[in-house]
């Protein structure tokens, strides 16, 4: 399906939050004014370090240059295939600091509202978090505070924005992005009653399953993009057809889908079958488009309701629309109502007609965000490479202490090790990835699908295996999550444990499902959980170490001083534990999976031993205790729940969720702190009927 065309000159204001390399890449591409597709697209940057994006000589936004490596195909980025390079040059329209106060409003509030900015873009349409996963909660709290303040002052939306949702999202929805949004908006909600319980402008949350770019900046004003991710799939809440059409237009423009011939697809229960849904979203979208296009209904102030009625009638009458239902003369359709912006005007939200039943089953798109969270690849690859590569067999005591290994730069190709090119080029890395990703994670994914998704659906499992090629071979080899879950016996265990707790007559199952049902553990055949294991281990190692998109990425290392001060060559290195490879992927990746596994009934020491060992080793290098250390007396659930630094992780136990039922209740919370039940109750209580009681 070709990308949705975006008309040049349509108005859109995108706010990039954070000063990462991803921000720099988007600034160069979207801020390139020689590209006619960028006409009318206002780009704002909000960061704690605005100097990175401001020209120190002129004070104007700095023009960045992005050198992009293009492969013949992003699906198979092999080093054996030729590549080419292109250059983008662009700058933001406005650059602000978070706390840069002007006129009583900080930089983030001004960027959202358009108040006192250096551009004429007006109110923001999209807020994009371009930051490490570990920064999601802190930035979402900033956004929540800003939005509550603007809402209280009546400044959340300018003229014409009341029906245009404000999209808030991230380029990488790992670590439970929607979980963090719930926590942020709940914790920052004003307690003085100033928030009515309903936003005057609709809010929507989105998150991409995989970061779309692999980019790195080593000098000011220049960023290198080594490649793009082959597929663009996204979680979006709330789950409605109109919001998907609206968001698709705005996000595909940000992601340059028309230029790269890619399409953004949405995850969820109503998504296409290959994405884990029942396909109903696509059917409704086609139906709405067909009625609007073929029947030429007027989608304007006088005709929108008639067109909506026509679509609704058509969906209930086998796809036929009676001519009497169209009470207005045929006329061209406003493209903005189909999710496309007419020239010079902002995109408008259309009407929701015949919402699929699957959308009603998961209105917050909780399963879509879980799909992003549980299938994020960095959280597996990075810790496995760190544990396997930074090990010195000749001095295991020192390497186990802080990861120090020999690296003779005088004999190597690079001054420091390449993270994937060298780090993944060993058997142990392939073995670890196969065990953690293809066995221990897969059994958790299958358990989550079984207990949380509607019967017969497995939306999280549908996106297993990282990239499409890996997913195909894992599935065809009998290593789909449902295969691993059934062979391990843990899915059956999760079902039995959950049912036993639900039937507990004393009611202690609410938040205290204990391990009293251990006797129902089935026998397991541990030696053959994954088929074709040697082949998988080789493929993991070879594929990562020979990936043209990943090959130039250097490992985050600290050079260890030589014993001889006159020796200037690099001889030893150790990993830098202050980088995102540690702070993102350990507490917000592996620990999250250990927490979910515990909720499902896993004994993590037995059922997820490699994941647990990986966390225990790497947390020691960080000086953290995300799980209790090896040798402690803690067993079972206590390994997670009693860890000293549990609160720094995204494990469900960190925010009080310890059972399957507790997780379901948490996922039913409003993402943006709305109190729809209370709002409706107040309306009912003030009605004429109730007043006469």
N, C-alpha and C positions, 0 to 999 in steps of 0.2 A: 504494500500500500504506500503510495508516494506521500511525502510530507505535506502537511497542510500549508498552502502558500500564505505568506505574510506580505501584505501589500506594502511597498515602500512608502515611507512617510507617515505611517500610522503611529499615533502617540503611545508611548509606554515609558514608564519611569521605574527603573530597577535599582535597588539599593543593595550594594555588596557590603556585607558586614564581616569585618576581619581583614587583616593585612597579609594574608597568606599568598603563596605562589599561585594558588587558584584564582585569587582576586587579581593578581597581576596579569595572568593569562586572559581573563575575561575583560579586563580594562583595555588591553591591547586590541582584542578582537572586536568587542562591541563598541569601543571608543574610536575605531578607525572610521573617520568621516569620509574617506574616499570610497567606502562601500555604500552604495545607495540603499541597501537593506537596513543600514543603521540610521537612516534619516528619521528624525522624530523620536529616537530612542535615547532617553536621558539616563546617564549612568552616574550614580552617587556612590562614594566609598566612605564608610564609617569605620574607624579603626582607632586603637589606642596609640598608634604611631603614625600620624598623618604625614610626617616628614618624608616617609618612604614614597609617597605619591604626590609630593609637591615639589616643584622646581625651586631650589633654594635661591636662585638668582632673581626670578621674576615673581615668585609667590603664587604662580598659576599651577594648575594640575600638571604633573610631570608626564611627558609622553614616554610610554614604555615601548620596548621592542620585544616581540616574541618570535623566536626562531622555532618553527614547527617542523618536525620530521614526519613525513607522510609515507606510510607503507602502501604496498599495492592493495592489501586488504587488512583491515583491523581484526578480522576473524582468525587469521593465521599469521601473526607478526613474527615470522621466523627470520633469523639472521642470514639464512640462505637466499632470501628474496631481496631484490633491490629496493632502495628507498630514495626519496627526494626531499628537498627542504624548501619551505616558503617562509616569508617574513611578514609579520603584521606589526603595525605601529598605531598606537592609539592612546588616548588619555581620558580620564574621567571628566565629567562636567563639574562636579563638586566633590571636595574632600573635606571631611569633618572628623573631629575627635569625639569620642563618646561623651565626654564631660565638657565640651567646648560650649559654654553657656552664652547665649545671646538672647536678650528679650525674655528672660526667665525660663527659657527652654534649652535643654542640652542638645548636643550634636545629633544624637539618635532621634530625639523627638522632632527636631527640625528636618532631618532627612526623611522621616516618615510623612510628616505633614506638609513639607515644602515651604515651611516658614523660614525666612531669612537664609535662603540658600543662594548659591551663586548661579543658579540656573532657573529656567522657567518651566520646569517639568511638573510642578504642582504636586498633589498628593501621590505617594508611592503606590505602585501597582504590585510590585514583588519585592520581598525582602529575602535575600539569599545569604545564608550563613556559609562563609568560605573559611573554615577554621578546623582545627583538630577536633576529633570526637570528644576529647576531654574538656573542651571549651563549650560544648553545646549547652549545658545547663546554665552556666554563668551568663552566656549571651542571651539565652531565652529568658532568663530572669530580667535582664536589662530591657529586652523588648517588651516583656509583660508590664514592667513598671512604666515604660514610656507610653504604651497603649492605654493603660488605666488612667494615666495623667491626661492624655489627649481626649479620652472619652469623657472624663469628668469636666473638662473645659470646653466640650463641644467642638473639638478640633480634629477628631479622628479622620474625618473625610471632608473634602471640599465639595463644591458644587458638582453634582452629577456622580458622586461616588457612592451614594447610599445603596445602589444595586450592584456596584463593582466590588467583589470580594478582594480583600487584601491577602495575597498569597504570602505565606511565611514558610520557609523551608531551607533545606540543606542539599548540597551536592553529594552528600554521603551520609545516608540515614542509618549508620551503624550505632550500636550502643543503646538501642531503644530510644530513638529520637522522639517519637510520640509520647513515650513514658516521661522523658525529660520535660516536654511541653506541658503535660498535665501537672507535674510537680511545680514547674515555674509559675504557671498561671494561678495555681491554687495557693502557693506560698506568698505570692505578691499581691493577691487580691486585697483591696482596701477593706479594712474591718470597721470603717466608720459609716458604712451604708451608702457611700457615694456611688457605688456600682449597682446598677439596677438589676443585674443578673442577666442582661441581654445586651449584646453589642449593637450600637447604632449602625455600624458598617459590618457586613459579614466578614468573618475571618476564616481562612482555610490553611491547612498544613500540608506540605508536600515534602518528599524526600526521595532522592535517587538511590537505587540499590547499589550502584558502583560509582565511584568518583570518575567523571567522564574523561579526565585528562591525567597524564603522568607528566608533571612539570617540575622544574627546579630553577631557582634563581641563585646565582653565585656572585653577582655584582649588581649594584644599583641600576635600575632602569632597564635591565635585560633579563628575560626569562626564557628558558628552553623548554619546549613541549616535545617529549619523546614519542608521544602517540596518544590516541584516543581509544576509549573503551568501545568494543564493537556494538554493544546493545545499550539502548537507553530505556530503562524501565523505572517506573515511579509509583510510589504510594501517594494517595491523595485523600484528604478528609475535609469535609464530609463526602460521602460516596454518593454522588448524584450525576446524572447525564449532563445537565447544564454546566455544572462546575468542571467536569472533565473537558468539555468542548472549550470552555473559557480558558482553563489553565493550559490546555494543549497549545493554544495559539501563543500565549505569552512565554511559556517555557521553551517551546521549540525555537522561538526567536533567540532566546538567551543561549540555547545550546547549538545554534547554527545548523539546524536540521536541514534546511533547504540547501545550504552550501555543501553539506557533507552527504546529502542524499540519505539521511537517516530519519527515523520516525520515533517519536516518544510514545511508549505504550504504558498504560496504567495497570497496576496490579490490583488484586482484590477478587472477591467472590463472583463478581459479574464480568471479570476480564475474559479474554480469549482462553479457550481450553489449554493451549500450550503454556499459558501463564498461570494456570491453576484455577481458572474460573469456569463458569458455565456458558460463557459466550453471550449472555443476554445484553450486556452493555453495548456491544457492537451492533446487535440487532436493533436495539432502540435507537441508536445513533443513526443507522441507515434509514430507519423508518421515518425519523424526524426530518432528515435531509430530503428524503423522497417526497414527503408531503409538501415541504416548503418549496422544493425545486420543481417537481413535476406539476403540482397543482397551482403554482404561482400565487400562493396565499400572500396577502399583504401583511408583512410583519412590521407594523407601525402602530402608532397610538390607537388607531381605530380598528386595526385588523389583527393584533396579536392574540387577543382572546379567541377570535374565530379560528385562527390557524391552530392554536393550542387545542381547541375542541376537535378540530379535524384530525389531528394526530391521535388524540385519545380515542376518538371513534374508530379510526382506522386500525389501531392496535387491538381493539376489541371486536372487530368485524372482519377478521381474516384478511386485513390489508386493503380493504376497499373503502373508498370515501365517496359518499353520495354527494352529488353536485349541490344539493340543497343545503349541505352543511357549510358550504363556502358562500357566505352572504355578502362577500365583497368582490368587486371586479378583479380579474387577474392583473397582477402587477409584478414588477421585478422584486425579488426578495432582498431585504437589507442584509448584506453580508455580515454585519456585526452581530445579527441575531443567530448566525450559524457559528459564532466563535471566531469570525475573522473581522478585522478592523477595516472600516472604510478609510480612505486616505484622509489623513489629518485628524482623525477622531480616535479616541480611545476605544479599546475593545469593550463590549458590553456583555453582561450575563444574560443568556436566554432563559426561557421558561422550562421548568422541569415537567415533562409529560410522560406518563406511563413509566414511572421509575421501576426498574427491574426488582423482582422480589429479592434477588441476591443482595442488592444494595440495602434493602430494609433489614436483611439478616445481619449485616455488619455496617451500620451507618457511620461508625467512626473509622472504618478501614483498618481496624486493629490487626487483622490477619495480613493485610498488605504490608503494614509496617513491620510486623513480625517476619515476613518474608525477607525484607531488607536486612533486618537485624541479624537473623540466624544464618543468612547466606552470604554475609560480608566476608570477603576472602582475606583481607589484610589481617584480620584478627587471628587467622590460622597461620598464614604464611610467615608473617614477621616473627612471632615467637618461636615457631619451629626452626627457622633459619638461625635465629640468635642462639638457641639452645644447642643446635647441632654443630654449627660452624665455630662458635667461640668455645671450643674445647680442645685442650692440648694434651694428647695422650702421653707425652713425655713429661708433663708437669701437671697432672690432673688436679692436684691440691690447689695450686694457684689459679688455674683456669676456672675451677668450680667456685672459687671465692669471689672473683670479680670479672671473669671472662677473658683474662689476658692470654693472648696467643702470639706465637712468633709470626712476624711478617717482614721479610727482608725485602725492602723496597728496591734495593739494588739489583735484585734478581726477578722482580715481578713486573707485570705490565703497567701497573698503576701504583701511585704512592701509598694508597690504602686499598683494602679489599673492596671489590664490587659486591653489593649486597646480594643480588641475585646471580650475577655471572660467576662469582666465586662461592658465595654462601650457599647456593642451592646445588652446587656441582659436587655433591657427595651423596653416598647411599643413605647415610643416617638422616639427612634432611628429607629425602623421599619417603623413608620409612615413617618418620614422625608425622609428616603431612597426611600420608595414607591412613595411619592409625587414628589421628585426632579428627581429621576432616571426614574421612570415609567410613569410620566406624563409630567413634565416640560421639561426634556431633550428629551423625545421621540418625542414631537411635533416639536422641533427644528431639530432633526435628519430627520424626515419625510420631513420637508420643504427643507432641504439641498439636500436630495436625489431627490426630485421633480424638483428643479430648477437647479441643477448642473449635475446630472447623465443623461445619454441618456434615452430617453423615454422607459418606461417599465422595467428599471433596478433600483435597490435599494441597492447598494453595502454597504452603511453605515449601513442601517437597518439590513442587513443580519447578523451582528455580535453583535446585541443588547443583553442586558441581562447579561453581564459579562461572567460567566462560562456556559458551554454547557447545564447543567441541568436547570439552571435558564432560559436560552433562550428558552428551550423546553416548560416549563410551562407557561412562559409569552405569547408565541405564541399560544399555544393550548387554553389558557384562553381568547383569543381575545384581548390581550394587546400588540400586535406587534406595532412598531412605526407608521405604516400606519393606524392602527385602532385608536390610540390615536390622530394622526394628523387630521384624518377625523372627529372624534367625537368632537374635540376641535374647529374645524373650522379654525385653524391657517394656515393649508396648503393652503386652499382656499384663505385665506387672503393674504398669501405670493405671490400666483400666481397673484391675482388681483392687488396687489400693484406693483408688478414688471412689469406687462403688462401696467398698467396706467402710470408708470414712463417712460417706453420705448416709449409710444405713445405721451409723452409730447411734444408738438410742439415747445416749446421755447428752448429745448435742455438742460434744467437744470438737467436732470436725471443723467448725467454722474457721478458726485460725490455728488449730492445734492438732492437725493430722500427725499423729506420732507414728513411730515405726513398729507399732504393735502387730502389723500384718506381715512381718518379715517371713513368717512360715509359708507364705504363698509364693515365694520366689520360685520360679520354675528352674528346671535344669537347663544349662546352657552348653552349647558346643562351641567353646571359645576359639578353637583353632581355625575355624573356617567361616568367620563372620564376613570377610571380604573375599570375593572371588578374584582370581588372577592377581594376587597380591604382589608378587615379584614384578610383574609387568607394570602395575600401577605405580610402584615405588620408583621404577626406572623412568616412567613417563613423567612423573611429578618433577623429578630432579632434572631430567634432560630438557623438558619443556620450559621450565623457569630459567635455567641457566643459558638457554639459547633463544630467549625472547628478545627481539630487537627493541621492543618498547621498554623493557626492563634492564637491558644489558649495561647501560651506562650509569645506573644508579649506584652511588657509592654507599658503603655501609657507614652508619653513624658511629665513628670511633674516636677514641682519645689516644694520642700517641704516648706510649710509656717511655720515660727518659731512659737513655742507655746508661749502663754501668760506667762506661768510658765517656767522660764529658767531651772528649775530642772526636768521638764518632758521631758524625752528623746524619748518618743514614737512619731511616726508620727501621727498627729491628723488631719491636713488639707493639701491639695495639690491644686495646680493650674496648668493648662497646660503651657508648655514651648513654647512661640510663636516664638522662633528662630529656630525651627526644620522644617524639610521638610514637616511635616504634615500641616504646615501653608504656608510656602514660595513656595511649589510646587503646592498644591492643590487649594489654593484660587486664586492667580493671574493667574495661568496657567491652571486652571481647570474651576471653577465656573464662573470666570470673562470672560473667553473665550466664554463660552456658553451664558452668558448674552449678550455679544457683538454680537454673531451670531444671537441670538434671536432678537435683536434690528434691525439688518440688514434685517431680514426677515419681520419685521413689527410688532413684538410683543411690547405691552406696558408692560414692565417688572414688573411694580408694580401690574398689574392685571393678566398677563399671566404667570409670573414666580415669584410669591410672596415669596415662601419658599426659593428659591435660593437666591433672593435678600436679604431676612432677614438674611440668614445664612452668607452671605458675610459681611453685615453691622455689625453683632455681632462680628464675629471673627476678622475683620479688626480693630475693636476698641481695642481688646486685643493686637493687633500687633502695634498699633499706626500708622496705615496706612489709606489711603483713596483711595481704588481702585474703589469704586463707591461713589457717593455723599451720605453723612450720612442721616439717618432718620431725618425728620423735615426740611430738606433743601428745597429751593424753586424750585430746579431742577426737571423737569418732563420729561417723555418720553426719547428721545435719549440723552438728557443732563445729565441724571443720569450716563451714561457711559462716554460720551464725555467730560464732564467738571470736572471729578474727578481729584483731585490733583495728585494722583500717578498712573494715567492711564498708563504712559510710562513704568511702572514696570510690566505690565501684558502682556499676550499674546492675549488679545482681539484685533480683527482686527482693531479697531479704533486707537489702539496705534501706528500702522504703516500706518495710512492714508487711510484705507479701510473702507468705510461707506455704500456701496451699494452692491447689488448682482453683478452688472456688474463690479464694482471695484474689488470684490473678484475674479471673473473669470479672469480678466486681471492680477491680482497678481499671480494667480496659473499658468498662462501661461508663467511666467518668467522662464528663465533658472535657475535651482537650483544652478549651480556652476559658475554663472557669465559669461557664454559663450555668444559670440555675433555672432551667426551663420548667421544672416541676413547680418550684416556688413561684415563678413568674405566672404560670398558668393558674395556680391556686389563688394568687392574689386577684387575678382577673375574675375568676369564678366567684370569689367571695364578695367582690364589689358589684356583681351583676344584679339586675333587678329581681331575678328569681330568688336568689339567696337572701336579698334584703327583705323579701316578703315572708321569709320563713319564720 
